[in-house]
Amino acid sequence: MAKDLDIIMLYDIYGDMLTEKQRDFITYYYDDDLSLAEIAQNEGITRQGVRDSIKRAEAQLLLFEEKLGLKKRFEELKSGLEEVSRMTEIINEVNMKTILSREINDATTRIGVIVRMLSE
């Protein structure tokens, strides 16, 4: 079972929708980097039981994303903010080379502040 960054992000978004045991197993496996055998020993169940629980949790996380699309929407917003930031820099550079408008400079600075705030 490869440690999947998509699953980690989905867990951050949808983790509260899992059962407590599923959250524990996902946390042990992905955050604490415990092996299936270590989790099984700590929980007093079989390695296969841990694997099945993690697989079910991963499947649920993927289903939540399929139905709700919050991770996809987050990635689209992040990409859009990066594009706005790049375009703001271009506008500011052109302004500095040609017009030297204080209003444009103030507006691009304000846009940059908003982009950084929304990106946090």
C-alpha positions, 0 to 999 in steps of 0.5 A: 500500500503506497503512501498516497498524498491524495489520500492524505489531502482527502483525509484532511478534507473529509476525515471527520466523516470517517468512523473513529477507528478508521480515522485512528488507522489512517492517522497511524498509517499515514501520519505516524508512519506505522506499518500494518503489523505495528498497527495490528499489534497495537490494536490487538487485531490482525494485519489483514483487519487493519489493511481492510479498514484502511482500504475501506476508509480510503474508498470512502474518502475517494467516494466523498471526493467523487460526490462533493469535489472539495479537493478538486475545487480547492485545487482549481481555486489555488491554480486560479489564485496563482494565475491572478498573482502572475497576471498582477506581476505582469500588470505591475511590470508593464505599469512600471515600464510605461505609465507609472500609474499610482492607481495601478500600482496601488491596485496590483499591490492590493490584489497581491495582498488579497491573493496571499491572504486567500492562499493561506 
